[in-house]
Amino acid sequence: MLLVTGGAGYIGSHVALELMRRGREVVVFDDLSRGHRDLVGKALFEEGDLKDLSRVRAVFGKYPIDGVLHFAAKSLVGESMAEPLGPPHGVSTPWGQILILTVCVHYYLYSLVALLTVL
Ligand SMILES: NC(=O)c1ccc[n+]([C@@H]2O[C@H](COP(=O)([O-])OP(=O)(O)OC[C@H]3O[C@@H](n4cnc5c(N)ncnc54)[C@H](O)[C@@H]3O)[C@@H](O)[C@H]2O)c1
C-alpha cells in the first residue's frame, strides 16, 4: 500500500488516481488545509496534519504502507518567500518534511518520493 501525503491537492490527487489506475492500493493523508476531499476519489482517506507525529504514526500502524509519495506542502510561492521557515509555533512546512522522513526511517521504509519546491 502506498501513502500519498497531500493527496487531496493538485499533484497528489492526480498521482493517487494514476497509482490506483495501475492497481495500487492508496491511502491519502491530508489536512484539507488547501486540498479538497472530493479529489481523493476512491482512495482511502485519513485526515490529519503531517506535523502531528502521533497521527502520522497511527496511520503507519493502521495500514501496511510500503512506500510514501510526499506532496503535502504549503506551496504558494509568495507565502514561502515571506516565511521560508513557515509560521511560528512549529506550524511550518519544513517541520512536516522532517517528521515524515523520521517516521519513514522508524518504519525502515526506504521508498520515499518527495516533490518539494518549498523547503
Ligand atoms: N503545482 C505545481 O505546478 C508544482 C510544480 C512543482 C512542484 N510542486 C510542488 O509539489 C508539492 C505539491 O504541490 P500542489 O500544487 O499539489 O499543492 P496543493 O496545495 O494543491 O497540495 C498540497 C496538499 O497538501 C496538503 N497539506 C498542506 N499542509 C499539510 C499538512 N501539514 N498536513 C497534511 N496535509 C497538508 C494540502 O491540504 C493540499 O491538499 C509542493 O511541494 C509544490 O511546491 C508543485
Ligand as a Chemical Component Dictionary entry (heavy atoms), coordinates in Angstrom:
data_LIG
# 
_chem_comp.id                   LIG 
_chem_comp.type                 NON-POLYMER 
_chem_comp.pdbx_formal_charge   0 
_chem_comp.three_letter_code    LIG 
# 
loop_
_chem_comp_atom.comp_id 
_chem_comp_atom.atom_id 
_chem_comp_atom.alt_atom_id 
_chem_comp_atom.type_symbol 
_chem_comp_atom.charge 
_chem_comp_atom.model_Cartn_x 
_chem_comp_atom.model_Cartn_y 
_chem_comp_atom.model_Cartn_z 
_chem_comp_atom.pdbx_ordinal 
LIG N1  N1  N 0  1.667  22.549 -8.806  1  
LIG C1  C1  C 0  2.829  22.636 -9.477  2  
LIG O1  O1  O 0  2.894  23.053 -10.647 3  
LIG C2  C2  C 0  4.118  22.180 -8.828  4  
LIG C3  C3  C 0  5.283  22.107 -9.588  5  
LIG C4  C4  C 0  6.469  21.653 -8.996  6  
LIG C5  C5  C 0  6.482  21.310 -7.664  7  
LIG N2  N2  N 1  5.345  21.412 -6.919  8  
LIG C6  C6  C 0  5.419  21.038 -5.509  9  
LIG O2  O2  O 0  4.617  19.894 -5.311  10 
LIG C7  C7  C 0  4.057  19.931 -4.000  11 
LIG C8  C8  C 0  2.523  19.848 -4.107  12 
LIG O3  O3  O 0  2.047  20.962 -4.877  13 
LIG P1  P1  P 0  0.494  21.112 -5.258  14 
LIG O4  O4  O 0  0.434  22.082 -6.386  15 
LIG O5  O5  O -1 -0.131 19.773 -5.420  16 
LIG O6  O6  O 0  -0.056 21.862 -3.939  17 
LIG P2  P2  P 0  -1.533 21.778 -3.320  18 
LIG O7  O7  O 0  -1.643 22.941 -2.375  19 
LIG O8  O8  O 0  -2.571 21.620 -4.373  20 
LIG O9  O9  O 0  -1.484 20.416 -2.484  21 
LIG C9  C9  C 0  -0.813 20.311 -1.264  22 
LIG C10 C10 C 0  -1.698 19.482 -0.337  23 
LIG O10 O10 O 0  -1.015 19.348 0.918   24 
LIG C11 C11 C 0  -1.981 19.465 1.952   25 
LIG N3  N3  N 0  -1.262 19.895 3.151   26 
LIG C12 C12 C 0  -0.629 21.075 3.376   27 
LIG N4  N4  N 0  -0.081 21.105 4.582   28 
LIG C13 C13 C 0  -0.360 19.893 5.155   29 
LIG C14 C14 C 0  -0.057 19.333 6.407   30 
LIG N5  N5  N 0  0.647  19.994 7.331   31 
LIG N6  N6  N 0  -0.503 18.089 6.678   32 
LIG C15 C15 C 0  -1.215 17.387 5.749   33 
LIG N7  N7  N 0  -1.534 17.881 4.532   34 
LIG C16 C16 C 0  -1.105 19.128 4.242   35 
LIG C17 C17 C 0  -2.982 20.484 1.458   36 
LIG O11 O11 O 0  -4.246 20.382 2.094   37 
LIG C18 C18 C 0  -3.061 20.127 -0.030  38 
LIG O12 O12 O 0  -4.093 19.187 -0.286  39 
LIG C19 C19 C 0  4.551  21.244 -3.364  40 
LIG O13 O13 O 0  5.727  20.996 -2.623  41 
LIG C20 C20 C 0  4.869  22.091 -4.575  42 
LIG O14 O14 O 0  5.822  23.087 -4.267  43 
LIG C21 C21 C 0  4.163  21.835 -7.470  44 
# 
loop_
_chem_comp_bond.comp_id 
_chem_comp_bond.atom_id_1 
_chem_comp_bond.atom_id_2 
_chem_comp_bond.value_order 
_chem_comp_bond.pdbx_ordinal 
LIG N1  C1  SING 1  
LIG C1  O1  DOUB 2  
LIG C1  C2  SING 3  
LIG C2  C3  SING 4  
LIG C2  C21 DOUB 5  
LIG C3  C4  DOUB 6  
LIG C4  C5  SING 7  
LIG C5  N2  DOUB 8  
LIG N2  C6  SING 9  
LIG N2  C21 SING 10 
LIG C6  O2  SING 11 
LIG C6  C20 SING 12 
LIG O2  C7  SING 13 
LIG C7  C8  SING 14 
LIG C7  C19 SING 15 
LIG C8  O3  SING 16 
LIG O3  P1  SING 17 
LIG P1  O4  DOUB 18 
LIG P1  O5  SING 19 
LIG P1  O6  SING 20 
LIG O6  P2  SING 21 
LIG P2  O7  DOUB 22 
LIG P2  O8  SING 23 
LIG P2  O9  SING 24 
LIG O9  C9  SING 25 
LIG C9  C10 SING 26 
LIG C10 O10 SING 27 
LIG C10 C18 SING 28 
LIG O10 C11 SING 29 
LIG C11 N3  SING 30 
LIG C11 C17 SING 31 
LIG N3  C12 SING 32 
LIG N3  C16 SING 33 
LIG C12 N4  DOUB 34 
LIG N4  C13 SING 35 
LIG C13 C14 SING 36 
LIG C13 C16 DOUB 37 
LIG C14 N5  SING 38 
LIG C14 N6  DOUB 39 
LIG N6  C15 SING 40 
LIG C15 N7  DOUB 41 
LIG N7  C16 SING 42 
LIG C17 O11 SING 43 
LIG C17 C18 SING 44 
LIG C18 O12 SING 45 
LIG C19 O13 SING 46 
LIG C19 C20 SING 47 
LIG C20 O14 SING 48 
# 
